Amino acid sequence: MTEPKATGPASYFPSIEKKYGKPIADWKALVRAALPAKHMELVAMLKEQHGLGHGHANAIVAHTLAEADG
C-alpha cells in the first residue's frame, strides 16, 4: 500500500528536507523555540537566519502553528 499523498503545507516537506538537508522536525523545533512570535516574523527568521525560501519557510511555519492550535 502507498501512503496518502501529503497536501497543504506538508506537501513541501520532502523537497525541504532534500534541499536543506535537515528533517522537518528540526525546522519545527526552531519555530517552536522562537514562539511567541507572529507568523511572518517566524517566516522571516527562517529565511534570514537559515536561508530558506519564502514558500518553504511559510509551509513549515503554517504547519507548526496549526499543530500548536490543534
C-alpha positions as CSV (number, residue, x, y, z in Angstrom):
1,M,0.0,0.0,0.0
2,T,1.1,3.5,-0.7
3,E,0.9,6.3,1.8
4,P,-1.7,9.0,1.2
5,K,-0.2,12.0,-0.7
6,A,0.5,14.9,1.5
7,T,-1.5,18.0,0.9
8,G,-1.2,21.6,2.0
9,P,2.0,22.8,3.7
10,A,3.1,19.2,4.3
11,S,3.4,18.6,0.5
12,Y,6.5,20.8,0.6
13,F,8.3,18.7,3.3
14,P,10.1,16.1,1.1
15,S,11.6,18.9,-1.1
16,I,12.5,21.0,2.0
17,E,14.4,18.0,3.6
18,K,16.2,17.3,0.3
19,K,17.2,20.9,-0.4
20,Y,18.3,21.9,3.1
21,G,19.4,18.6,4.5
22,K,17.6,18.7,7.8
23,P,14.5,16.8,8.9
24,I,11.3,18.7,9.2
25,A,11.3,18.0,13.0
26,D,14.4,20.2,13.3
27,W,12.8,23.1,11.4
28,K,9.7,22.8,13.5
29,A,11.8,22.8,16.7
30,L,13.4,26.1,15.6
31,V,9.9,27.6,15.0
32,R,8.6,26.4,18.4
33,A,11.7,27.8,20.1
34,A,11.0,31.2,18.6
35,L,7.5,31.4,20.0
36,P,5.7,33.5,20.8
37,A,6.0,35.4,17.5
38,K,3.8,36.3,14.6
39,H,3.6,34.1,11.6
40,M,5.6,36.4,9.3
41,E,8.2,37.0,11.9
42,L,8.8,33.3,12.0
43,V,8.9,33.1,8.2
44,A,11.5,36.0,8.2
45,M,13.6,34.2,10.8
46,L,13.8,31.0,8.8
47,K,14.6,33.0,5.6
48,E,17.2,35.4,7.1
49,Q,18.9,33.1,9.6
50,H,18.7,29.8,7.8
51,G,18.4,30.6,4.1
52,L,15.1,29.0,3.4
53,G,13.0,30.3,0.5
54,H,9.7,32.1,1.3
55,G,7.4,29.2,0.3
56,H,9.4,26.6,2.3
57,A,9.6,28.8,5.3
58,N,5.9,29.6,5.1
59,A,5.0,25.9,4.8
60,I,7.0,25.0,7.9
61,V,5.6,27.9,10.0
62,A,2.0,27.3,8.9
63,H,2.1,23.5,9.7
64,T,3.9,24.1,13.0
65,L,1.4,26.7,14.2
66,A,-1.6,24.6,13.0
67,E,-0.3,21.8,15.2
68,A,0.1,24.1,18.2
69,D,-3.5,25.3,17.7
70,G,-4.8,21.7,17.4
